[in-house]
Amino acid sequence: MVKVTYGTGSFVLANAGPDRPAAPDGLTVSVAWDLGAHAGTGRAPVAYALEGSTFVSGAAIQWLRDGLGIIADASEAGPLAESVNDSGGVTFVPALTGLGSPWWDPAARGTITGLTRGAGRAHIVRACVEAMAFQVRDMTDVMGAASASPLSALRADGGAAAMDLLLRLQADQSRMPVARPQSTESTALGAATLAGLTEGMWGSLDELAGLWSASARFEPELPAELADAFYAVWLRAVGRARGWAVGETPGGRDGREGTDG
């Protein structure tokens, strides 16, 4: 299972189980939890997670509002993005402070490519929402390749998880069901429930798991071939954004050059 928090950046964790795995290229390994004596009979006290993070996610929406004036309020982003069927060929790489996982390129800079006379503010906003999904796919692809078991489900939280469009795009790109919980404040809720576990309010992780419920679920609908084609355009745009501040582009995480020529 994978969790993504769409906040200022996007933060992705995949449960890696009780044995610490090697860190895949572009990701880190962290302790998901250490329950000590509260783990329960037959359970390992420690669980590890593959972890990745991007620097600019919801912050890109703020930039569209405060920097460009394209929207007056962040809540306008979802409806405006849904007012068009696609981005009209526009791709936005929000490397406004460099690129995080899995690229780790501090010299990358934000780019907007594919502009034509027909592009409008709705297309740019939609490209911004699409970029959130593409950045998470960057990480889930690496996680899936490094995991002993296939990634089977993604749970989304954070402010931008309120956008149905984003979660539909994420399901299509990461090729797994995406669920939005009743409370999108999962980080605070998780800390509170683990505190309750130590105080005896709940008796086990299984009991805690039973407290979770979804408010909405999204299944992959776009054919995989089309999703991959859109993602390939994203990767081309990432190649143009990389290394910009130093005038050269380092090789990609898999050894490919950062530009396509």
C-alpha angles and dihedrals in degrees: 000000000000130000125200126188114199103205132128082320129008119260121195128191128181119194106245098180131234099315117077108241126208112266111257118230107280097015137079133222120232138172108265091192142337109203098173110189091356094069093093133227115321095008127111110240094223129059123185129210137203105231136196134169139191122206102219124039115116085017087069090059088052089051091052087053103040103024103037103018090224090136130024096211133022090237089068093066098080098048093043092049090050092051089080127053094228141348093274091239094307116137122189120196104193096206090144091143098022127278125295128194128033096004102043094195113154090180093062117109134196118274136184111202135176096045117164134170088266095059116107138176092276090059092050092049091048090050087053091053091045089052090060090057094044092051091053090048088053086063102037091052090057091043092051092050091050098043124097089217128042117261104255110178141012126209117199130203140158130079099299091052086082088076110093089196092059093051092047089051090047093052090050095047101040091040096226138095114277122207130192114209126226088253117040090195091088096149094058092039092051092052091048095049093048088051087052090051091056090049094051098250087126127024106214148003088258090059090049091050089055090061092065120094134168127239093193139005130203126197125199107268106163113088110258091239092059093044089052092048092054090046091052089058088051091053090051089053091048088054090057092048096050123098091004097137093057098037096246136078121229121221119276124258090265095047097265119131114261092238131052094219 
